Amino acid sequence: MDRDCLIHLYQKHFTSIPPRSITTIKRILAYKLQEIQQGKLKSKYQTLLDEFSINPNAIIERKEVPTYQIQQGQKITKKYHGRVYEVIKTEEVFVYNNQTYKSLSIIANKITGQKWSGPRFFNLRGRSVGKKNANNKNTSNTSSAVIGQVNIQQSIYQVL
């Protein structure tokens, strides 16, 4: 598109004077097209952008994700689609279905066939996995993880 066509499109959507730069006009029009097709920016993100435009040197801090700690010998139990899955933490790996894995995410992928955050799948980050109905009950086939101690000498090292 030539400059005149871009300016005409700009004036069709905006009341302000068009920027001098063709590249800037293209970017603004591309954003407007995206906004028309997908909807406007959520207000919380617009607020963040407004605050950043006032003080660009301000650091926007991310919310801390609650951490979890699994100690050696703990067993994590997860009910998923009516079946119960058990994972045991060893010194450096997790044992599931008589095989060792480096992370809970790999195990969650094995169970579901989809890419999951292991801590989230096993409900270790305090997030609920399923949607809740009006009675505040889970409506999905998932439930919270249960963590307990097992005897490492008898159950873990027999598998390894």
C-alpha atoms as a printed R data frame, in Angstrom:
    type eleno elety resid chain resno       x       y      z
1   ATOM     1    CA   MET     A     1   0.000   0.000  0.000
2   ATOM     2    CA   ASP     A     2   1.154   3.479 -0.710
3   ATOM     3    CA   ARG     A     3   1.318   6.279  1.863
4   ATOM     4    CA   ASP     A     4  -1.966   7.954  0.802
5   ATOM     5    CA   CYS     A     5  -3.920   4.702  1.168
6   ATOM     6    CA   LEU     A     6  -2.405   4.064  4.609
7   ATOM     7    CA   ILE     A     7  -3.261   7.597  5.740
8   ATOM     8    CA   HIS     A     8  -6.825   7.182  4.458
9   ATOM     9    CA   LEU     A     9  -7.199   3.933  6.461
10  ATOM    10    CA   TYR     A    10  -5.678   5.595  9.521
11  ATOM    11    CA   GLN     A    11  -8.123   8.512  9.321
12  ATOM    12    CA   LYS     A    12 -11.031   6.094  8.914
13  ATOM    13    CA   HIS     A    13 -10.265   4.552 12.332
14  ATOM    14    CA   PHE     A    14  -8.642   7.396 14.277
15  ATOM    15    CA   THR     A    15  -9.340  11.092 14.820
16  ATOM    16    CA   SER     A    16  -5.734  12.067 15.603
17  ATOM    17    CA   ILE     A    17  -3.190  13.267 13.051
18  ATOM    18    CA   PRO     A    18  -1.392  10.325 11.406
19  ATOM    19    CA   PRO     A    19   2.230   9.751 12.415
20  ATOM    20    CA   ARG     A    20   4.909  10.728  9.902
21  ATOM    21    CA   SER     A    21   6.468   7.296  9.748
22  ATOM    22    CA   ILE     A    22   4.866   4.809  7.351
23  ATOM    23    CA   THR     A    23   6.183   1.974  9.520
24  ATOM    24    CA   THR     A    24   4.412   3.411 12.577
25  ATOM    25    CA   ILE     A    25   1.164   3.798 10.623
26  ATOM    26    CA   LYS     A    26   1.423   0.168  9.481
27  ATOM    27    CA   ARG     A    27   1.982  -1.016 13.053
28  ATOM    28    CA   ILE     A    28  -0.961   0.983 14.376
29  ATOM    29    CA   LEU     A    29  -3.234  -0.307 11.600
30  ATOM    30    CA   ALA     A    30  -2.039  -3.875 12.147
31  ATOM    31    CA   TYR     A    31  -2.904  -3.571 15.844
32  ATOM    32    CA   LYS     A    32  -6.310  -2.084 14.971
33  ATOM    33    CA   LEU     A    33  -7.014  -4.966 12.581
34  ATOM    34    CA   GLN     A    34  -6.053  -7.463 15.286
35  ATOM    35    CA   GLU     A    35  -8.271  -5.613 17.770
36  ATOM    36    CA   ILE     A    36 -11.213  -5.726 15.352
37  ATOM    37    CA   GLN     A    37 -10.775  -9.450 14.742
38  ATOM    38    CA   GLN     A    38  -9.898 -10.637 18.256
39  ATOM    39    CA   GLY     A    39 -11.256  -7.994 20.602
40  ATOM    40    CA   LYS     A    40  -9.736  -5.209 22.641
41  ATOM    41    CA   LEU     A    41  -6.934  -5.584 25.149
42  ATOM    42    CA   LYS     A    42  -8.101  -6.620 28.629
43  ATOM    43    CA   SER     A    43  -8.313  -3.685 31.019
44  ATOM    44    CA   LYS     A    44  -5.668  -5.086 33.393
45  ATOM    45    CA   TYR     A    45  -3.137  -5.191 30.535
46  ATOM    46    CA   GLN     A    46  -4.162  -1.759 29.325
47  ATOM    47    CA   THR     A    47  -3.575  -0.438 32.855
48  ATOM    48    CA   LEU     A    48  -0.105  -2.004 32.917
49  ATOM    49    CA   LEU     A    49   0.728  -0.397 29.580
50  ATOM    50    CA   ASP     A    50  -0.573   2.972 30.762
51  ATOM    51    CA   GLU     A    51   1.547   2.759 33.927
52  ATOM    52    CA   PHE     A    52   4.575   1.711 31.880
53  ATOM    53    CA   SER     A    53   4.087   4.627 29.461
54  ATOM    54    CA   ILE     A    54   4.171   7.056 32.408
55  ATOM    55    CA   ASN     A    55   7.302   5.505 33.919
56  ATOM    56    CA   PRO     A    56   9.131   3.197 31.453
57  ATOM    57    CA   ASN     A    57  11.924   2.558 33.961
58  ATOM    58    CA   ALA     A    58   9.526   0.966 36.436
59  ATOM    59    CA   ILE     A    59   9.997  -2.730 36.895
60  ATOM    60    CA   ILE     A    60   6.842  -4.751 36.522
61  ATOM    61    CA   GLU     A    61   7.165  -7.603 38.984
62  ATOM    62    CA   ARG     A    62   5.585 -10.967 38.343
63  ATOM    63    CA   LYS     A    63   3.473 -12.601 40.986
64  ATOM    64    CA   GLU     A    64   5.307 -15.337 42.780
65  ATOM    65    CA   VAL     A    65   4.059 -18.817 42.055
66  ATOM    66    CA   PRO     A    66   3.718 -20.797 45.255
67  ATOM    67    CA   THR     A    67   6.509 -23.308 45.512
68  ATOM    68    CA   TYR     A    68   6.155 -26.904 46.495
69  ATOM    69    CA   GLN     A    69   8.579 -29.196 48.174
70  ATOM    70    CA   ILE     A    70   8.523 -32.956 47.843
71  ATOM    71    CA   GLN     A    71  10.835 -34.858 50.115
72  ATOM    72    CA   GLN     A    72  12.460 -38.189 49.422
73  ATOM    73    CA   GLY     A    73  10.001 -41.001 50.037
74  ATOM    74    CA   GLN     A    74   6.830 -38.995 49.593
75  ATOM    75    CA   LYS     A    75   4.055 -40.529 47.551
76  ATOM    76    CA   ILE     A    76   1.823 -38.393 45.347
77  ATOM    77    CA   THR     A    77  -1.554 -39.853 44.447
78  ATOM    78    CA   LYS     A    78  -3.656 -38.404 41.624
79  ATOM    79    CA   LYS     A    79  -7.123 -39.463 40.507
80  ATOM    80    CA   TYR     A    80  -7.600 -38.761 36.811
81  ATOM    81    CA   HIS     A    81 -10.501 -39.965 34.663
82  ATOM    82    CA   GLY     A    82 -11.579 -42.443 37.325
83  ATOM    83    CA   ARG     A    83  -8.156 -44.049 37.706
84  ATOM    84    CA   VAL     A    84  -5.688 -43.540 40.554
85  ATOM    85    CA   TYR     A    85  -2.031 -42.831 39.696
86  ATOM    86    CA   GLU     A    86   0.800 -43.020 42.240
87  ATOM    87    CA   VAL     A    87   4.194 -41.366 41.985
88  ATOM    88    CA   ILE     A    88   6.996 -41.758 44.535
89  ATOM    89    CA   LYS     A    89   9.843 -39.253 44.950
90  ATOM    90    CA   THR     A    90  13.339 -40.676 45.339
91  ATOM    91    CA   GLU     A    91  16.538 -38.716 45.925
92  ATOM    92    CA   GLU     A    92  16.691 -37.184 42.444
93  ATOM    93    CA   VAL     A    93  13.906 -38.751 40.350
94  ATOM    94    CA   PHE     A    94  10.266 -39.760 40.460
95  ATOM    95    CA   VAL     A    95   9.069 -43.350 40.134
96  ATOM    96    CA   TYR     A    96   5.839 -44.004 38.277
97  ATOM    97    CA   ASN     A    97   4.640 -47.357 36.951
98  ATOM    98    CA   ASN     A    98   7.999 -49.003 37.827
99  ATOM    99    CA   GLN     A    99   9.938 -46.498 35.701
100 ATOM   100    CA   THR     A   100  11.993 -43.463 36.728
101 ATOM   101    CA   TYR     A   101  11.398 -39.942 35.408
102 ATOM   102    CA   LYS     A   102  13.276 -36.673 35.906
103 ATOM   103    CA   SER     A   103  10.146 -34.545 36.332
104 ATOM   104    CA   LEU     A   104   6.472 -34.619 37.228
105 ATOM   105    CA   SER     A   105   5.704 -32.935 33.911
106 ATOM   106    CA   ILE     A   106   6.948 -35.960 31.969
107 ATOM   107    CA   ILE     A   107   4.735 -38.205 34.103
108 ATOM   108    CA   ALA     A   108   1.727 -35.920 33.625
109 ATOM   109    CA   ASN     A   109   2.330 -36.118 29.868
110 ATOM   110    CA   LYS     A   110   2.456 -39.926 30.042
111 ATOM   111    CA   ILE     A   111  -0.831 -40.036 31.956
112 ATOM   112    CA   THR     A   112  -2.795 -37.514 29.884
113 ATOM   113    CA   GLY     A   113  -1.094 -37.633 26.492
114 ATOM   114    CA   GLN     A   114  -0.920 -33.822 26.612
115 ATOM   115    CA   LYS     A   115   1.684 -31.301 27.687
116 ATOM   116    CA   TRP     A   116   1.071 -30.370 31.332
117 ATOM   117    CA   SER     A   117   2.924 -28.641 34.110
118 ATOM   118    CA   GLY     A   118   3.568 -31.557 36.453
119 ATOM   119    CA   PRO     A   119   3.132 -29.554 39.675
120 ATOM   120    CA   ARG     A   120  -0.108 -28.117 38.342
121 ATOM   121    CA   PHE     A   121  -1.418 -31.487 37.164
122 ATOM   122    CA   PHE     A   122  -0.673 -33.058 40.534
123 ATOM   123    CA   ASN     A   123  -2.207 -29.990 42.222
124 ATOM   124    CA   LEU     A   124   0.962 -29.062 44.087
125 ATOM   125    CA   ARG     A   125   0.785 -25.334 43.347
126 ATOM   126    CA   GLY     A   126  -2.514 -24.690 45.066
127 ATOM   127    CA   ARG     A   127  -4.407 -24.335 41.802
128 ATOM   128    CA   SER     A   128  -7.564 -26.313 41.174
129 ATOM   129    CA   VAL     A   129  -7.406 -28.398 38.021
130 ATOM   130    CA   GLY     A   130 -11.133 -28.719 37.276
131 ATOM   131    CA   LYS     A   131 -13.842 -26.087 37.084
132 ATOM   132    CA   LYS     A   132 -16.075 -25.756 40.127
133 ATOM   133    CA   ASN     A   133 -19.841 -25.663 40.055
134 ATOM   134    CA   ALA     A   134 -22.160 -23.579 42.250
135 ATOM   135    CA   ASN     A   135 -21.672 -25.972 45.190
136 ATOM   136    CA   ASN     A   136 -17.881 -25.416 44.955
137 ATOM   137    CA   LYS     A   137 -17.302 -29.011 43.873
138 ATOM   138    CA   ASN     A   138 -15.024 -30.253 41.108
139 ATOM   139    CA   THR     A   139 -16.929 -31.095 37.935
140 ATOM   140    CA   SER     A   140 -14.010 -32.682 36.098
141 ATOM   141    CA   ASN     A   141 -12.591 -36.174 36.469
142 ATOM   142    CA   THR     A   142  -9.673 -34.859 38.484
143 ATOM   143    CA   SER     A   143  -9.044 -34.487 42.179
144 ATOM   144    CA   SER     A   144  -6.433 -33.049 44.486
145 ATOM   145    CA   ALA     A   145  -3.144 -34.822 45.020
146 ATOM   146    CA   VAL     A   146  -2.573 -36.723 48.237
147 ATOM   147    CA   ILE     A   147   0.952 -36.748 49.572
148 ATOM   148    CA   GLY     A   148   2.172 -39.279 52.114
149 ATOM   149    CA   GLN     A   149   5.310 -41.072 53.303
150 ATOM   150    CA   VAL     A   150   6.302 -44.535 52.085
151 ATOM   151    CA   ASN     A   151   9.131 -46.816 53.089
152 ATOM   152    CA   ILE     A   152  11.860 -46.072 50.566
153 ATOM   153    CA   GLN     A   153  13.929 -49.152 51.326
154 ATOM   154    CA   GLN     A   154  11.064 -51.525 50.501
155 ATOM   155    CA   SER     A   155   9.212 -49.794 47.699
156 ATOM   156    CA   ILE     A   156  11.617 -47.556 45.794
157 ATOM   157    CA   TYR     A   157  14.817 -49.485 45.513
158 ATOM   158    CA   GLN     A   158  13.042 -52.698 44.508
159 ATOM   159    CA   VAL     A   159  11.853 -50.825 41.424
160 ATOM   160    CA   LEU     A   160  15.275 -49.432 40.587
